[in-house]
Amino acid sequence: MQLEPVVGAAIEDRSLPAYGKPLLSGPYKAGDEEFSADYLFDKKKLSAVVLYMSDYEQAVRISAQLRAQYGRPEVDDLDIDPPTLCKTEKRIWRDSERGNLVTFRSQYCGAVTLRGTSQYIIYTPIVSSTKSGL
């Protein structure tokens, strides 16, 4: 794994206030799937890992794999916004074995919009977990 420091404006651009700031990034591979990953830190501790998917087709595969691995999600929200023709998905699982919350987020906007798409997974420790998480 080759990690690079995140510098300059990219730190703020890719920060997620609820999780922290990305200080390291790099490629990440799980099975046959490849991602780009940001490692977010808060108070000098690793607080989350964000895996960015390359396209909507990969998001569909990953969503199915997460369901197969973790079962039915605790949160399973789907929203289709007619004015923008965007489909937004949010699913959350508790991986109690490893002590992490696994959050899948996807926004797919059709070709008729200019908003584009974004797909990512966030791994964060379960706060009450006795396991170390991440």
Phi, psi and omega in degrees: 000124178254109180258141179241147174291143173269130185229164173063217184296336180299329179299309181289322181299324185255007177293146172239105188310324181288343186241331181130199184247141178283117178254340177226150175212163178172177178288154179217137180233132175229112185062232179271355185269138177243140182226166161255141187236142169247138177252111185266140182236143175222128182055044177065017178236145174298121184247338180195155171237128180250124177254117181267130178270151187282332182198174184295325180298319177295321179300320179297316179296314183295319178301316179295320179294321178295319177297319180295322182282317188252351181083205182291131180288154175291323176241130180218086183255134175228129181225128175246118186264101184305319182297326182255352183058033178261141176249121182245130179236140174219126178226140180228131175239153170256115175268082185294337178296318180259350178081029182238151164269138179242116181246123177257128178230136178214134171231117180242118178247129183301172183296343182280354179250166178257005186280340177074199183229159171208137180219130178202164176238138177242125173257123177226150179292144172287124187304317183272004184289142174274353178275164184284335183070170180037000000 
